[in-house]
Amino acid sequence: MATFMISGSFGSDDPTRAVLPLLTATGALEAGHEPEVFLVGEAVYLMKQDIADALNPVGWRNVGETLRELVGKGVQFYV
């Protein structure tokens, strides 16, 4: 098992790019690794539930749902 630090800097202005670090963390978890997510810049606003819930990336599920799943599985976030 490896620990990964995954960073993201996109926020509500580009929901598809904003979800990419979260999807990467989800994939790392499924592969048995221990991801950590580091959010900077505009991505910091994703930690506000109303903003995350309003973001629907193209081809992926809602950002708020993805965040709640990761938090529920114990993924650590640095903001």
Backbone hydrogen bonds in HBPLUS format (Angstrom, degrees):
<---DONOR---> <-ACCEPTOR-->    atom                        ^
c    i                          cat <-CA-CA->   ^        H-A-AA   ^      H-
h    n   atom  resd res      DA  || num        DHA   H-A  angle D-A-AA Bond
n    s   type  num  typ     dist DA aas  dist angle  dist       angle   num
A0034-GLU N   A0002-ALA O   2.85 MM  32  6.08 174.7  1.85 161.5 162.7     1
A0004-PHE N   A0034-GLU O   3.08 MM  30  6.27 148.3  2.18 125.1 133.5     2
A0036-GLU N   A0004-PHE O   2.65 MM  32  5.92 136.0  1.84 155.7 170.7     3
A0006-ILE N   A0036-GLU O   2.78 MM  30  6.07 169.6  1.79 161.7 164.1     4
A0038-PHE N   A0006-ILE O   2.72 MM  32  5.95 163.1  1.75 152.6 156.9     5
A0008-GLY N   A0038-PHE O   2.98 MM  30  6.43 145.9  2.10 157.3 161.3     6
A0040-VAL N   A0008-GLY O   3.01 MM  32  6.35 164.9  2.03 166.2 171.0     7
A0014-ASP N   A0011-GLY O   3.12 MM   3  5.96 165.5  2.15 124.6 128.6     8
A0018-ALA N   A0014-ASP O   2.92 MM   4  6.09 151.1  2.00 152.3 161.5     9
A0019-VAL N   A0015-PRO O   3.12 MM   4  6.24 144.5  2.25 144.1 149.3    10
A0020-LEU N   A0017-ARG O   3.33 MM   3  5.41 144.8  2.46  99.7 109.2    11
A0022-LEU N   A0019-VAL O   3.00 MM   3  5.24 120.4  2.37 105.8 121.4    12
A0023-LEU N   A0019-VAL O   2.92 MM   4  6.20 151.8  2.00 158.1 167.4    13
A0024-THR N   A0020-LEU O   2.94 MM   4  6.15 152.8  2.01 149.7 157.4    14
A0025-ALA N   A0021-PRO O   2.98 MM   4  6.19 153.2  2.05 139.8 146.5    15
A0026-THR N   A0022-LEU O   2.96 MM   4  6.19 151.3  2.04 140.9 149.0    16
A0027-GLY N   A0023-LEU O   2.94 MM   4  6.19 159.5  1.99 148.3 152.9    17
A0028-ALA N   A0024-THR O   2.95 MM   4  6.21 154.1  2.02 146.5 153.9    18
A0029-LEU N   A0025-ALA O   2.96 MM   4  6.19 157.7  2.01 149.2 154.8    19
A0030-GLU N   A0026-THR O   3.00 MM   4  6.27 161.3  2.04 149.8 154.8    20
A0031-ALA N   A0027-GLY O   3.02 MM   4  6.22 135.4  2.22 139.4 151.1    21
A0031-ALA N   A0028-ALA O   3.19 MM   3  5.08 128.6  2.47  91.7 105.3    22
A0033-HIS N   A0028-ALA O   2.85 MM   5  5.19 160.3  1.89 156.7 150.3    23
A0032-GLY N   A0029-LEU O   2.94 MM   3  5.16 160.0  1.98 109.3 114.7    24
A0037-VAL N   A0076-GLN O   2.97 MM  39  6.40 164.4  1.99 160.6 165.3    25
A0078-TYR N   A0037-VAL O   2.74 MM  41  6.16 155.7  1.79 160.1 166.3    26
A0039-LEU N   A0078-TYR O   2.80 MM  39  6.18 162.6  1.83 172.3 176.8    27
A0043-ALA N   A0040-VAL O   3.10 MM   3  5.49 137.5  2.29 143.8 136.5    28
A0044-VAL N   A0041-GLY O   3.19 MM   3  5.93 163.3  2.22 119.5 123.9    29
A0045-TYR N   A0042-GLU O   3.20 MM   3  5.95 148.7  2.30 118.2 123.7    30
A0046-LEU N   A0043-ALA O   3.00 MM   3  5.45 157.2  2.05 112.1 119.4    31
A0047-MET N   A0044-VAL O   3.17 MM   3  5.99 169.3  2.18 122.0 125.2    32
A0048-LYS N   A0045-TYR O   3.11 MM   3  5.64 166.7  2.13 114.6 118.5    33
A0051-ILE N   A0048-LYS O   3.04 MM   3  5.49 125.7  2.35 110.2 123.8    34
A0052-ALA N   A0048-LYS O   3.00 MM   4  6.25 170.5  2.01 163.7 166.2    35
A0053-ASP N   A0049-GLN O   2.87 MM   4  5.93 161.3  1.91 152.8 158.0    36
A0054-ALA N   A0051-ILE O   3.07 MM   3  5.22 138.5  2.25 101.4 113.2    37
A0055-LEU N   A0052-ALA O   3.23 MM   3  5.45 162.3  2.26 107.8 113.2    38
A0064-GLY N   A0052-ALA O   3.04 MM  12  4.41 126.9  2.33 116.5 106.0    39
A0063-VAL N   A0055-LEU O   3.14 MM   8  5.68 164.1  2.16 151.2 156.1    40
A0060-TRP N   A0057-PRO O   3.49 MM   3  5.47 172.3  2.49 111.9 113.9    41
A0066-THR N   A0062-ASN O   3.19 MM   4  6.47 160.3  2.23 148.9 154.3    42
A0067-LEU N   A0063-VAL O   2.90 MM   4  6.15 161.5  1.94 155.2 160.3    43
A0068-ARG N   A0064-GLY O   3.00 MM   4  6.20 166.8  2.02 151.2 154.5    44
A0069-GLU N   A0065-GLU O   3.04 MM   4  6.25 155.0  2.11 146.6 153.3    45
A0070-LEU N   A0066-THR O   3.08 MM   4  6.36 161.3  2.12 150.5 154.9    46
A0071-VAL N   A0067-LEU O   2.92 MM   4  6.16 168.4  1.93 161.0 164.0    47
A0072-GLY N   A0068-ARG O   2.89 MM   4  5.94 157.2  1.94 143.9 150.8    48
A0073-LYS N   A0069-GLU O   3.06 MM   4  6.29 130.2  2.31 138.4 150.9    49
A0073-LYS N   A0070-LEU O   3.11 MM   3  5.12 133.5  2.33  94.8 107.6    50
A0075-VAL N   A0070-LEU O   3.05 MM   5  5.47 164.3  2.07 153.7 148.6    51
A0074-GLY N   A0071-VAL O   3.00 MM   3  5.14 160.6  2.04 109.0 113.0    52
